């Protein structure tokens, strides 16, 4: 397979492709529900953790190990999980994934010790590691190219809504039935979604009953949705690895929010379950807004500038730098209201970046968006391996200020890489591998 490098000749629509009256809107809603459930499944443990630590005699280090058990397979399966989703097709792959992660969540609730919890979280990470890259492949088939940022922003807003609802939902179930039931009920919900996805989604838009010719004409070229050429691993890695590093910095801080904020509020400010769950939900709600705003802003910038790199980079910089600055008060002050406001603003800015990070693989490699997004999200996965353990150890031995300071430093490093990176578009046409500057 020969290689050609040239400037892109793609055009950018001057008006956003509509969702109203299109079947892709239904697909996006299904994915939003999946993303919300996935983040309830993976973050309900943070709300239940203070109760579980007492019931199962877990130390902070042991709790960090349980959380890391999810992140280990999640990190290593990303690239191959995306490739698996491409080969199997999003319909079958997400059905299997949803059922397996539902079983893993139920197992978490049935665990009686550290070993059982560790095994359940391993299985959850193994199954969910393929979910978002496979969902990105589904979006590549169903979403017009000028709405990549918007689509990623909406589904990740749904995931943050899941984050925000999880503390209230889990706290309510714990109060009524117990911490074990909070996992069992959510696991059943995951299985129900997987069955619904199987009956309501099709891999090929043209196979969906009732789709119009007008909607098909708005979607990516049929060649992009068809069977893909062999994955050009080396070319993809060269373009995506810098994005993976940025995703590591983003992911480190996101894991801090998803894992440690309830414990931070409970221990530093002596808040009871209902109070720290409420504060955590308010903080995480800021991310719901940030995800959608970040995707919409970058898509709008793309249509105005016809420069994909510039459109994604400017929002990444605003988000990463803004999030780092807003964490600084946590290092020098000890006030509940200041801490809550700082965390809320920091999370809003952090989530401005999320849709852009996921849109970049769709921009760069639409023919292999599952593999490319999995490669990108490997950075987030490895952040999940190290963040809970390192953050938990620093909290145990040095208090909360140093872990937050480390997060600020990593966000600054991610912003630096984001400014200089220049991922190019990779495609295969008539057997020729093309690497094109993203001028449009």
C-alpha positions as CSV (number, residue, x, y, z in Angstrom):
1,X,0.0,0.0,0.0
2,X,1.7,3.2,-1.1
3,X,1.5,6.5,0.8
4,X,0.6,10.0,-0.4
5,X,0.9,13.1,1.7
6,X,-0.9,16.2,0.6
7,X,-3.2,19.0,1.7
8,X,-6.8,18.1,2.2
9,X,-9.3,19.2,-0.4
10,X,-12.4,18.5,1.7
11,X,-15.1,21.1,2.0
12,X,-16.9,22.1,5.2
13,X,-20.7,22.8,5.1
14,X,-21.6,26.4,6.0
15,X,-24.8,25.2,7.8
16,X,-25.0,22.5,10.4
17,X,-26.7,19.2,9.2
18,X,-30.1,18.9,11.0
19,X,-31.1,16.2,13.4
20,X,-34.8,17.0,13.6
21,X,-36.9,14.6,11.6
22,X,-33.9,12.2,11.0
23,X,-33.5,8.7,12.3
24,X,-30.0,9.5,13.4
25,X,-31.6,11.4,16.2
26,X,-33.0,8.1,17.5
27,X,-29.6,6.6,17.3
28,X,-28.1,9.5,19.2
29,X,-30.7,9.1,21.9
30,X,-29.9,5.4,22.3
31,X,-26.2,6.2,22.6
32,X,-26.9,8.9,25.1
33,X,-28.8,6.4,27.3
34,X,-25.9,4.0,27.0
35,X,-23.3,6.6,27.9
36,X,-25.4,7.7,31.0
37,X,-25.7,4.1,32.2
38,X,-22.1,3.3,31.6
39,X,-21.0,6.2,33.8
40,X,-23.5,5.3,36.5
41,X,-22.1,1.8,36.3
42,X,-18.4,2.8,36.6
43,X,-18.9,5.7,39.2
44,X,-21.6,4.4,41.5
45,X,-18.7,2.8,43.5
46,X,-17.4,6.3,44.5
47,X,-20.6,7.2,46.2
48,X,-21.0,3.8,47.8
49,X,-17.3,3.6,48.7
50,X,-17.5,5.2,52.2
51,X,-20.2,2.7,53.1
52,X,-18.4,-0.2,51.5
53,X,-15.1,0.6,53.2
54,X,-16.8,0.2,56.6
55,X,-18.8,-2.9,55.6
56,X,-15.9,-4.7,54.0
57,X,-13.0,-3.2,56.1
58,X,-11.3,-1.6,53.1
59,X,-8.3,0.7,53.6
60,X,-7.9,3.8,51.3
61,X,-5.2,1.9,49.5
62,X,-7.5,-1.1,49.1
63,X,-10.2,1.1,47.8
64,X,-7.8,2.6,45.3
65,X,-6.9,-0.9,44.1
66,X,-10.5,-1.8,43.5
67,X,-11.0,1.3,41.4
68,X,-7.8,0.6,39.5
69,X,-9.0,-2.9,38.8
70,X,-11.6,-1.3,36.4
71,X,-8.9,0.8,34.8
72,X,-6.3,-1.9,34.1
73,X,-8.3,-3.9,31.4
74,X,-10.1,-0.7,30.3
75,X,-6.7,0.8,29.4
76,X,-5.3,-2.2,27.6
77,X,-8.4,-3.2,25.6
78,X,-9.1,0.3,24.1
79,X,-7.4,-0.1,20.7
80,X,-8.3,-3.7,20.2
81,X,-11.8,-3.1,21.6
82,X,-12.3,-0.5,18.9
83,X,-11.0,-2.9,16.3
84,X,-13.3,-5.6,17.6
85,X,-16.2,-3.2,17.3
86,X,-15.4,-2.5,13.7
87,X,-15.1,-6.1,12.8
88,X,-18.2,-7.3,14.6
89,X,-20.2,-4.2,13.9
90,X,-21.7,-1.8,16.5
91,X,-25.0,-3.6,16.7
92,X,-23.7,-7.0,17.8
93,X,-20.7,-5.6,19.7
94,X,-22.6,-3.1,21.9
95,X,-25.2,-5.7,22.7
96,X,-22.6,-8.2,24.0
97,X,-20.8,-5.4,25.8
98,X,-23.9,-4.1,27.5
99,X,-24.9,-7.5,28.8
100,X,-21.4,-8.3,30.1
101,X,-21.0,-5.0,31.9
102,X,-24.4,-5.5,33.4
103,X,-23.4,-8.9,34.8
104,X,-20.1,-7.3,36.2
105,X,-22.1,-4.6,38.0
106,X,-24.4,-7.1,39.6
107,X,-21.4,-9.1,40.6
108,X,-20.0,-6.0,42.3
109,X,-23.1,-5.9,44.5
110,X,-22.8,-9.5,45.4
111,X,-19.1,-9.4,46.4
112,X,-18.2,-10.1,50.0
113,X,-14.5,-9.0,50.1
114,X,-11.6,-7.4,48.3
115,X,-11.0,-10.3,45.9
116,X,-14.6,-10.4,44.7
117,X,-14.7,-6.6,44.2
118,X,-11.4,-6.7,42.3
119,X,-12.7,-9.4,39.9
120,X,-16.0,-7.7,39.3
121,X,-14.3,-4.4,38.5
122,X,-11.8,-6.2,36.2
123,X,-14.7,-7.6,34.2
124,X,-16.5,-4.2,34.1
125,X,-13.3,-2.6,32.7
126,X,-12.8,-5.3,30.2
127,X,-16.3,-4.9,28.8
128,X,-16.6,-1.1,28.9
129,X,-13.2,-0.7,27.4
130,X,-14.7,-1.5,24.0
131,X,-17.9,0.5,24.4
132,X,-17.0,4.1,23.6
133,X,-14.7,3.3,20.6
134,X,-17.5,1.0,19.2
135,X,-20.1,3.8,19.8
136,X,-17.8,6.2,18.0
137,X,-17.8,3.8,15.0
138,X,-21.6,3.8,15.1
139,X,-21.5,7.6,15.1
140,X,-19.1,7.6,12.1
141,X,-21.7,5.6,10.2
142,X,-24.7,7.7,11.3
143,X,-23.5,11.3,11.9
144,X,-22.6,13.9,9.2
145,X,-19.0,14.9,9.4
146,X,-19.8,18.5,10.3
147,X,-21.6,17.4,13.5
148,X,-18.8,15.2,15.0
149,X,-18.2,17.6,17.8
150,X,-21.9,18.1,18.6
151,X,-22.6,14.4,18.6
152,X,-19.7,13.6,20.9
153,X,-20.6,16.5,23.1
154,X,-24.2,15.3,23.5
155,X,-23.4,11.7,24.3
156,X,-20.7,12.8,26.8
157,X,-23.1,15.3,28.3
158,X,-25.3,12.3,28.9
159,X,-22.4,10.5,30.5
160,X,-21.9,13.4,32.8
161,X,-25.6,13.5,33.6
162,X,-25.1,9.9,34.6
163,X,-22.2,11.0,36.8
164,X,-24.4,13.7,38.4
165,X,-27.4,11.4,38.9
166,X,-25.3,8.5,40.3
167,X,-24.6,10.1,43.7
168,X,-28.3,10.9,44.3
169,X,-29.5,7.6,42.8
170,X,-27.0,5.4,44.7
171,X,-27.4,7.4,47.9
172,X,-31.2,6.9,47.7
173,X,-31.0,3.2,47.0
174,X,-28.4,2.8,49.8
175,X,-30.7,4.6,52.2
176,X,-33.7,2.5,51.3
177,X,-32.2,-1.0,50.5
178,X,-28.4,-1.0,51.0
179,X,-25.2,-0.6,49.0
180,X,-25.4,-4.0,47.4
181,X,-28.8,-3.3,45.8
182,X,-27.5,-0.1,44.3
183,X,-25.2,-2.2,42.0
184,X,-27.8,-4.9,41.3
185,X,-30.5,-2.6,40.1
186,X,-28.1,-0.6,37.8
187,X,-26.8,-3.9,36.4
188,X,-30.3,-4.9,35.4
189,X,-30.7,-1.6,33.7
190,X,-27.6,-2.2,31.6
191,X,-28.8,-5.5,30.3
192,X,-32.2,-3.9,29.4
193,X,-30.4,-1.3,27.4
194,X,-28.4,-3.9,25.5
195,X,-31.6,-5.8,24.5
196,X,-33.2,-2.5,23.3
197,X,-30.1,-1.6,21.2
198,X,-30.2,-4.9,19.4
199,X,-33.8,-4.4,18.2
200,X,-33.6,-0.7,17.4
201,X,-30.2,-0.2,15.7
202,X,-28.7,-1.2,12.4
203,X,-25.1,-1.1,11.4
204,X,-25.9,0.2,7.9
205,X,-28.1,3.3,7.8
206,X,-29.6,2.0,4.5
207,X,-30.9,-1.0,6.3
208,X,-32.9,1.0,8.8
209,X,-36.6,0.9,8.0
210,X,-38.0,4.2,7.1
211,X,-34.8,6.1,6.4
212,X,-35.1,8.7,3.6
213,X,-32.9,9.3,0.6
214,X,-32.3,12.9,1.9
215,X,-30.9,11.6,5.2
216,X,-28.7,9.0,3.5
217,X,-27.3,11.8,1.3
218,X,-26.3,13.8,4.4
219,X,-24.3,10.9,5.9
220,X,-20.6,10.1,5.3
221,X,-19.8,8.4,2.0
222,X,-20.9,4.7,1.7
223,X,-17.2,3.8,1.3
224,X,-16.6,5.1,4.8
225,X,-19.4,3.0,6.2
226,X,-18.4,-0.1,4.3
227,X,-15.9,-2.8,5.2
228,X,-12.7,-1.1,6.1
229,X,-9.2,-1.6,4.6
230,X,-6.5,-3.1,6.9
231,X,-5.7,-0.8,9.7
232,X,-2.6,1.3,9.0
233,X,-1.4,1.1,12.6
234,X,1.9,3.0,12.2
235,X,0.3,5.9,10.3
236,X,-2.6,6.1,12.8
237,X,-0.2,5.9,15.8
238,X,1.9,8.8,14.5
239,X,-1.2,11.1,14.3
240,X,-3.1,9.9,17.4
241,X,-0.4,9.4,20.1
242,X,0.0,13.1,20.9
243,X,-3.8,13.2,21.3
244,X,-3.5,10.2,23.7
245,X,-1.1,12.2,25.9
246,X,-3.6,15.1,26.1
247,X,-6.3,12.6,26.9
248,X,-4.1,11.2,29.7
249,X,-3.9,14.7,31.3
250,X,-7.7,15.1,30.9
251,X,-8.4,11.6,32.1
252,X,-6.2,12.0,35.2
253,X,-8.3,14.9,36.4
254,X,-11.6,13.4,35.3
255,X,-10.8,10.3,37.5
256,X,-10.2,12.6,40.4
257,X,-13.7,14.0,40.0
258,X,-15.3,10.7,39.4
259,X,-13.5,8.9,42.2
260,X,-12.5,11.1,45.0
261,X,-14.8,14.1,45.2
262,X,-17.3,12.4,47.5
263,X,-14.5,11.2,49.8
264,X,-12.9,14.7,49.7
265,X,-16.1,16.4,50.8
266,X,-16.9,13.7,53.4
267,X,-13.5,13.7,55.1
268,X,-12.4,17.4,54.7
269,X,-15.7,19.0,55.6
270,X,-17.3,16.2,57.7
271,X,-20.4,16.0,55.5
272,X,-23.0,13.2,55.9
273,X,-24.0,11.0,53.0
274,X,-26.9,13.1,51.8
275,X,-24.9,16.3,51.9
276,X,-21.8,15.1,50.1
277,X,-23.9,13.3,47.5
278,X,-25.8,16.5,46.8
279,X,-22.6,18.6,46.5
280,X,-21.1,16.0,44.2
281,X,-24.1,16.0,41.9
282,X,-24.1,19.8,41.6
283,X,-20.3,19.7,40.8
284,X,-20.8,17.0,38.1
285,X,-23.8,18.8,36.5
286,X,-21.4,21.5,35.4
287,X,-19.8,18.8,33.1
288,X,-23.2,18.2,31.4
289,X,-23.1,21.8,30.2
290,X,-19.4,21.8,29.4
291,X,-19.5,18.7,27.1
292,X,-22.3,20.1,24.8
293,X,-20.8,23.6,24.8
294,X,-17.4,22.3,23.9
295,X,-18.7,20.2,20.9
296,X,-20.9,23.0,19.6
297,X,-18.2,25.6,19.8
298,X,-15.6,23.6,17.9
299,X,-18.1,22.5,15.2
300,X,-19.0,26.2,14.8
301,X,-15.4,27.2,14.6
302,X,-14.8,24.4,12.0
303,X,-17.6,25.8,9.8
304,X,-16.2,29.3,10.1
305,X,-12.5,28.6,9.6
306,X,-12.5,25.5,7.5
307,X,-9.5,24.4,9.6
308,X,-10.1,21.3,11.7
309,X,-6.9,21.6,13.8
310,X,-7.6,25.2,14.7
311,X,-11.3,24.5,15.6
312,X,-10.4,21.6,17.9
313,X,-7.3,23.2,19.4
314,X,-8.8,26.4,20.6
315,X,-11.5,24.7,22.6
316,X,-8.9,22.2,24.0
317,X,-6.7,25.1,25.2
318,X,-9.6,27.0,26.9
319,X,-10.7,23.9,28.6
320,X,-7.4,22.5,29.9
321,X,-6.0,25.9,31.1
322,X,-9.3,27.0,32.6
323,X,-9.7,23.7,34.5
324,X,-6.1,24.0,35.9
325,X,-6.6,27.6,37.1
326,X,-9.9,26.8,38.8
327,X,-8.3,24.0,40.8
328,X,-5.7,26.3,42.4
329,X,-7.9,27.5,45.2
330,X,-8.1,24.0,46.6
331,X,-4.4,24.0,47.2
332,X,-4.4,27.2,49.3
333,X,-7.8,27.5,51.0
334,X,-10.1,25.3,53.2
335,X,-13.6,26.6,52.7
336,X,-16.6,24.5,51.6
337,X,-18.2,27.1,49.4
338,X,-14.9,28.1,47.7
339,X,-14.0,24.4,47.2
340,X,-17.5,23.7,45.7
341,X,-17.3,26.7,43.3
342,X,-13.8,25.9,42.3
343,X,-14.6,22.2,41.6
344,X,-17.7,23.1,39.6
345,X,-15.9,25.6,37.4
346,X,-12.9,23.3,37.0
347,X,-15.2,20.5,35.9
348,X,-17.0,22.7,33.4
349,X,-13.8,23.7,31.7
350,X,-12.4,20.2,31.8
351,X,-15.5,18.9,30.0
352,X,-15.1,21.5,27.2
353,X,-12.3,19.4,26.0
354,X,-14.0,16.0,26.0
355,X,-16.1,16.2,22.8
356,X,-13.0,17.6,20.9
357,X,-10.8,14.7,22.0
358,X,-13.3,12.2,20.7
359,X,-14.1,14.2,17.6
360,X,-10.4,14.2,16.6
361,X,-10.3,10.4,15.7
362,X,-13.5,10.8,13.7
363,X,-11.8,13.7,11.8
364,X,-8.5,12.0,11.4
365,X,-9.5,8.4,10.5
366,X,-13.2,8.0,9.6
367,X,-12.5,4.6,8.0
368,X,-11.1,3.3,11.3
369,X,-12.7,5.6,13.9
370,X,-13.2,2.8,16.3
371,X,-9.6,1.8,16.3
372,X,-8.4,5.5,16.3
373,X,-10.7,6.5,19.1
374,X,-9.6,3.5,21.1
375,X,-6.0,4.5,20.5
376,X,-6.7,8.0,21.7
377,X,-8.7,6.8,24.8
378,X,-5.8,4.6,25.9
379,X,-4.5,7.7,27.4
380,X,-7.6,8.0,29.5
381,X,-7.4,4.3,30.4
382,X,-3.9,4.6,31.7
383,X,-4.8,7.7,33.6
384,X,-7.4,5.5,35.3
385,X,-4.7,3.0,36.2
386,X,-2.4,5.5,37.9
387,X,-4.7,8.3,39.1
388,X,-6.7,6.4,41.8
389,X,-3.6,4.7,43.3
390,X,-1.3,7.7,43.2
391,X,-4.0,10.1,44.3
392,X,-5.2,7.8,47.1
393,X,-1.6,7.2,48.3
394,X,-0.9,11.0,48.4
395,X,-4.1,11.7,50.3
396,X,-3.3,9.0,52.8
397,X,0.2,10.2,53.5
398,X,0.2,14.0,52.6
399,X,-3.4,15.2,52.6
400,X,-5.4,16.6,49.7
401,X,-3.4,19.6,48.6
402,X,-0.5,17.7,46.9
403,X,-2.8,15.5,44.8
404,X,-4.7,18.5,43.5
405,X,-1.4,20.3,42.7
406,X,-0.3,17.3,40.7
407,X,-3.5,17.5,38.7
408,X,-2.9,21.1,37.9
409,X,0.6,20.2,36.6
410,X,-0.7,17.4,34.4
411,X,-3.4,19.7,32.9
412,X,-0.7,22.3,32.1
413,X,1.4,19.6,30.4
414,X,-1.6,18.4,28.4
415,X,-2.3,22.0,27.3
416,X,1.2,22.4,26.1
417,X,1.0,19.3,23.9
418,X,-2.4,20.3,22.6
419,X,-1.1,23.6,21.4
420,X,1.7,22.0,19.3
421,X,0.1,18.8,18.0
422,X,-1.1,18.7,14.4
423,X,-2.9,15.4,13.7
424,X,-3.4,14.7,9.9
425,X,-6.2,12.9,8.2
426,X,-5.4,9.3,7.3
427,X,-7.4,7.4,4.6
428,X,-7.1,4.7,1.9
429,X,-8.4,5.4,-1.6
430,X,-7.9,2.8,-4.4
431,X,-5.2,1.0,-2.3
432,X,-3.2,4.2,-1.6
433,X,-2.7,5.4,1.9
434,X,-3.1,9.1,2.1
435,X,-2.0,11.4,5.0
436,X,-3.5,14.9,4.5
437,X,-3.2,18.1,6.5
438,X,-6.5,19.0,8.0
439,X,-7.1,22.3,6.3
440,X,-10.7,21.5,6.1
